[in-house]
Amino acid sequence: QVKPYSSSHSSRYRQISMPRPKENAPAPVQFNLQELQLGRRKFRSGTSGAPIQLRPMGQQPEKIPRYETLLCGKIMFGNKRFSFETLELDRSHANINKILKRKNVPEGEKIPTLFEVLLARTRAPLYSFQVKFEDVQSLECRDCGHEGHEWELVLNLKKPPSCYSKTNGSSWETVESPVASAKTIRCVTRAPGVKDEVAWKCGNEVPFAEARDLAMQSSPMLAALFNGMPVEKETVAPKRKANQDAPGNVSKRLRKEAMGAKKLSEKGEELLAVEPVKESLNEYVKSLAHTVDMDWHDSYEETGEMLVEWFSECGDHVQKVIKAATSLGAGFGHAHEILKCIHDTWLNINAIPFRGCPRETLSDADHEVELI
């Protein structure tokens, strides 16, 4: 089963909403899937597993299979993408209660009803694996029979699909893809199912043949793909060479020269590396904030020492900046970024609710920094 996006990855994966569709484009068409394979990962629509007991409620069934998988495909003309959506649900008692956040319930109510299982389905994570039309290298489409409802599609991709997820009616947001290296998508369609608002909250499905015909009519690129023909690349007009003597280019050149046109040596790059400076100075801010948070009243001596250490390290970095301006004559952009790091951390330090004043602490400290 696909693992939901973990908050522990938030620092590495910035959540971005799915782009808005282009106006005046045809509405997306959805078709039913019985099989889906992304790289080596396989999904099959339906239910499986040992029977799960349900709490009786009217004429509803007393047992259902433990696992349920729902699949569908979409052609999104406005976004110019194919979308393959998956919803996997473990319908065990423990997981249903976890999804519905049911705690401290009576022993007899820990067994869910069918209605509660359907409610949990609407709150389970729904994943959408999306491919831009332009990222499809080739598309194979074969009619497998069954009155034209069963088709096999194989998409060979230029790069892996993007992965989006939403839970409990939220908006689509990007998440870490469980099939990050997949460059092939295979699926088998089937006849449209009964409209299931509880599962998908979307419009009616259409037969795949109808979705295919609409796609071919709306886009020459899709028509070529579905016919197995190579897609013609868009011709890009050659860029005109900029007039170096134009007033705008002259000013840009002068600004570049002011930043230092001389290329930094390997030793200079190491001397003026910005990221280590940023990480080191920000670490002081985090440590100061944590110390104040743990003991606001009696931490002033410890935070005072840390402020002096921060000030001393800032002096070392300023010395590097001065050396870049005088000795190296290069790397002025790096030097500017280092000064900005110092300024930003000073602003962040002043935002910490110290018992005293950071400026007064540094003024009273018996410490000097030699810059030249």
C-alpha positions in Angstrom: 0.0 0.0 0.0 1.2 3.5 -0.8 2.6 5.2 2.2 1.1 8.6 2.9 3.3 11.7 2.7 5.2 12.1 6.0 5.7 15.5 7.7 9.3 14.5 8.4 10.0 15.1 4.7 8.6 18.6 4.7 12.1 20.1 4.7 13.0 18.3 1.5 9.7 18.3 -0.3 8.0 21.6 -0.7 4.2 21.2 -1.0 3.0 22.9 -4.2 -0.6 23.0 -5.4 -1.4 21.5 -8.8 -1.4 24.2 -11.6 -4.7 25.7 -12.6 -6.1 24.4 -15.9 -6.1 26.6 -19.0 -9.3 28.5 -19.6 -11.7 27.5 -22.5 -10.2 24.0 -22.6 -12.5 20.9 -22.7 -13.5 19.4 -19.4 -11.4 16.5 -18.2 -12.6 13.0 -19.2 -12.4 10.1 -16.8 -12.3 6.4 -17.7 -12.4 3.3 -15.5 -9.3 1.1 -14.9 -9.0 -2.5 -13.8 -5.1 -2.6 -13.8 -2.4 0.0 -13.4 1.4 -0.5 -13.4 3.9 2.3 -12.8 7.4 1.0 -13.4 7.4 -2.2 -11.2 4.6 -1.1 -8.9 1.3 -2.8 -9.8 -2.3 -2.0 -8.7 -5.5 -4.0 -9.4 -8.9 -2.6 -8.8 -11.2 -4.5 -6.5 -11.2 -6.1 -3.1 -9.0 -8.8 -1.5 -7.9 -10.2 1.8 -9.6 -12.0 4.7 -13.2 -11.1 5.6 -13.6 -8.3 8.1 -16.6 -8.3 10.5 -18.9 -5.3 10.4 -21.3 -4.0 13.1 -24.8 -4.9 12.0 -26.8 -2.0 10.6 -30.0 -2.6 8.7 -29.7 -4.7 5.5 -26.0 -4.1 5.1 -23.5 -7.0 4.7 -22.0 -8.4 7.9 -18.5 -9.0 6.4 -16.4 -7.4 3.7 -12.9 -8.1 2.3 -10.1 -6.3 4.2 -8.5 -4.5 1.3 -10.0 -2.3 -1.3 -8.3 -0.6 -4.3 -10.0 2.0 -6.6 -8.4 3.1 -9.9 -9.3 5.6 -12.6 -7.6 7.4 -15.5 -8.2 11.0 -16.7 -7.2 13.1 -19.6 -7.0 16.7 -18.4 -7.0 18.9 -21.4 -6.7 22.2 -19.5 -3.6 21.0 -17.6 -2.3 19.1 -20.7 -1.7 16.0 -18.7 -2.7 12.3 -18.3 -3.6 11.4 -14.7 -3.8 8.0 -13.1 -5.4 8.0 -9.7 -5.2 5.4 -7.0 -7.0 4.9 -3.6 -6.0 2.0 -1.4 -7.8 1.3 1.8 -7.0 -1.1 4.6 -10.5 -1.7 6.1 -9.3 -3.4 9.3 -11.0 -2.2 12.5 -7.9 -0.6 13.8 -7.2 1.4 10.6 -10.8 2.5 10.1 -10.9 3.8 13.7 -7.5 5.5 13.2 -8.6 7.3 10.0 -11.9 8.4 11.7 -9.9 9.4 14.9 -12.2 7.4 17.0 -10.7 7.1 20.5 -12.1 5.9 23.8 -15.2 4.3 22.2 -17.1 1.5 23.9 -15.9 -2.0 23.2 -19.0 -2.8 21.2 -18.6 0.2 18.9 -14.9 -0.5 18.0 -16.2 -2.7 15.1 -17.2 -0.2 12.4 -20.4 -0.2 10.4 -20.4 -0.2 6.6 -21.3 3.5 6.7 -18.2 4.2 8.8 -16.0 2.2 6.4 -17.4 4.3 3.5 -16.7 7.5 5.5 -13.1 6.4 6.1 -12.7 5.9 2.4 -13.5 9.6 1.7 -10.7 10.5 4.2 -8.1 8.1 3.0 -5.2 9.6 0.9 -5.9 9.7 -2.8 -2.9 9.7 -5.1 -2.6 11.1 -8.6 0.3 10.2 -10.9 0.4 12.8 -13.7 2.3 13.0 -16.9 2.4 16.0 -19.2 1.5 15.3 -22.8 4.9 16.6 -23.9 6.7 14.2 -21.6 5.2 11.1 -23.4 7.9 9.6 -25.7 5.5 7.1 -27.2 2.0 5.6 -26.6 0.8 2.2 -27.5 -3.0 1.7 -27.5 -4.5 -1.8 -28.2 -8.2 -2.9 -28.3 -8.5 -6.1 -26.2 -12.2 -6.7 -27.0 -15.1 -6.9 -24.5 -17.3 -4.7 -26.7 -14.6 -2.1 -27.0 -14.4 -1.4 -23.3 -11.1 -3.1 -22.6 -8.0 -1.4 -23.9 -4.4 -1.7 -23.0 -2.3 1.5 -22.9 1.5 1.6 -22.5 3.1 5.1 -22.1 6.8 5.4 -22.4 7.9 8.5 -20.7 10.8 11.0 -21.0 10.8 11.5 -17.3 9.0 10.0 -14.2 5.5 11.2 -13.5 4.7 13.8 -10.9 2.9 12.7 -7.8 0.0 14.6 -6.1 -2.1 13.7 -3.1 -5.1 14.9 -1.2 -6.9 13.8 1.9 -10.4 14.4 3.2 -11.4 16.8 0.4 -8.3 19.0 0.5 -6.6 20.4 -2.5 -4.0 18.5 -4.6 -0.5 19.0 -3.4 2.8 17.5 -4.5 4.3 14.7 -2.4 7.2 12.3 -2.6 6.4 9.7 -5.3 6.6 6.0 -4.3 7.4 5.3 -8.0 10.0 8.0 -8.5 12.0 6.2 -11.1 9.1 4.9 -13.2 9.4 5.7 -16.9 6.7 3.3 -18.1 3.0 3.3 -17.3 0.8 0.4 -18.3 -3.0 0.2 -17.7 -6.0 -1.8 -18.8 -9.3 -0.1 -19.0 -12.8 -1.5 -18.4 -16.4 -0.5 -18.8 -17.6 2.6 -16.8 -18.6 1.7 -13.3 -21.5 3.0 -11.3 -21.0 6.7 -10.3 -19.6 6.6 -6.8 -19.6 10.0 -5.2 -18.3 8.5 -1.9 -15.1 7.2 -3.6 -14.1 9.8 -6.1 -16.4 12.9 -5.8 -16.1 13.5 -9.5 -18.2 13.3 -12.7 -19.4 10.4 -14.6 -16.9 8.1 -16.3 -17.0 7.5 -20.1 -15.9 4.5 -22.2 -12.2 4.8 -23.0 -12.9 4.8 -26.7 -15.0 7.9 -26.2 -12.2 9.6 -24.2 -9.7 8.6 -26.8 -11.7 10.1 -29.7 -12.3 13.3 -27.8 -8.5 13.5 -27.1 -7.6 13.0 -30.7 -10.1 15.7 -31.8 -8.9 18.3 -29.3 -5.1 18.0 -29.8 -2.9 17.2 -32.8 -0.2 16.1 -30.3 -2.6 13.5 -28.7 -3.8 12.4 -32.2 -0.2 11.7 -33.1 0.4 9.8 -29.9 -2.7 7.6 -30.1 -1.9 6.8 -33.7 1.6 5.7 -32.8 3.2 8.5 -34.8 6.2 10.6 -33.7 5.3 13.9 -32.1 6.7 16.9 -33.9 8.8 19.2 -31.8 7.7 22.8 -31.6 10.0 25.0 -33.6 11.6 27.6 -31.5 12.6 30.9 -33.1 16.3 31.6 -32.8 17.3 34.1 -30.3 18.6 37.4 -31.6 22.0 38.4 -30.4 21.8 41.2 -27.9 23.3 44.6 -28.9 26.1 45.0 -26.4 26.1 48.8 -27.0 22.5 49.3 -26.1 22.0 51.4 -23.0 20.4 48.6 -21.1 23.2 46.1 -21.8 25.9 48.7 -21.0 24.4 49.3 -17.6 24.2 45.5 -17.0 27.9 45.2 -18.0 28.9 48.0 -15.6 27.0 46.4 -12.7 28.7 43.0 -13.5 32.1 44.6 -13.5 31.3 46.3 -10.2 30.5 42.9 -8.7 33.9 41.6 -9.8 34.3 40.1 -13.2 37.4 38.2 -12.1 36.7 34.5 -11.5 37.3 33.1 -8.1 40.0 30.5 -7.7 39.2 27.2 -6.0 40.8 28.6 -2.7 38.7 31.7 -3.1 35.5 29.7 -3.6 36.3 27.8 -0.3 37.0 31.1 1.5 33.8 32.8 0.4 31.4 29.7 0.5 28.0 31.1 1.5 26.1 28.0 2.7 28.5 27.0 5.5 28.2 30.6 6.8 24.5 30.6 6.7 24.2 27.2 8.4 26.7 28.1 11.2 25.1 31.5 12.0 21.6 30.1 11.9 22.7 27.4 14.3 23.5 30.1 16.9 19.9 31.5 16.4 18.4 28.1 17.0 20.5 27.5 20.1 19.7 30.9 21.5 16.0 30.5 21.0 16.0 27.0 22.5 18.0 28.1 25.6 15.6 31.1 26.2 12.6 28.8 25.7 13.9 26.3 28.2 14.9 28.8 31.0 13.9 32.4 30.3 14.8 33.7 33.7 18.2 32.3 34.5 19.7 31.7 31.0 21.0 35.2 30.5 24.6 34.3 31.4 24.6 31.3 28.9 23.0 33.3 26.2 25.4 36.2 26.8 28.4 33.9 26.1 26.7 32.5 23.0 26.1 36.1 21.7 29.8 36.9 22.1 30.7 33.7 20.2 28.3 34.6 17.4 29.7 38.2 17.3 33.3 36.8 17.1 32.4 34.4 14.3 30.7 37.3 12.4 34.0 39.2 12.7 35.8 36.3 11.1 33.4 36.3 8.2 33.7 40.1 7.7 37.5 39.7 7.5 36.9 37.3 4.6 34.7 39.9 2.9 37.4 42.6 3.3 40.0 40.2 1.9 37.8 39.6 -1.1 37.5 43.4 -1.7 41.2 44.2 -1.2 43.4 41.1 -2.0 41.3 38.9 -4.3 39.4 41.6 -6.2 36.7 39.0 -6.9 33.8 37.2 -5.4 31.9 40.4 -4.5 28.6 38.6 -5.0 29.6 35.9 -2.5 30.8 38.6 -0.1 27.5 40.4 -0.3 25.6 37.3 0.5 27.7 36.7 3.6 27.0 40.2 4.9 23.3 39.5 4.3 23.5 36.3 6.3 25.1 38.3 9.2 22.4 40.9 9.0 19.5 38.4 8.8 20.7 36.4 11.8 21.1 39.7 13.8 17.4 40.5 13.0 16.4 37.0 14.0 18.4 37.2 17.3 16.6 40.5 18.1 13.2 38.7 17.6 14.1 36.2 20.4 12.4 37.2 23.8 15.6 37.5 25.8 15.4 38.6 29.5 17.9 41.4 28.6 18.8 43.2 25.4 21.3 41.6 22.9 22.7 44.9 21.9 23.5 45.9 25.5 24.9 42.4 26.2 27.4 42.8 23.3 28.2 46.5 24.3 29.1 45.4 27.9 31.1 42.4 26.8 34.9 42.7 27.2 35.6 41.5 23.7 37.0 43.1 20.6 37.1 41.9 17.0 39.9 43.0 14.7 38.7 43.4 11.1 41.9 44.6 9.5 
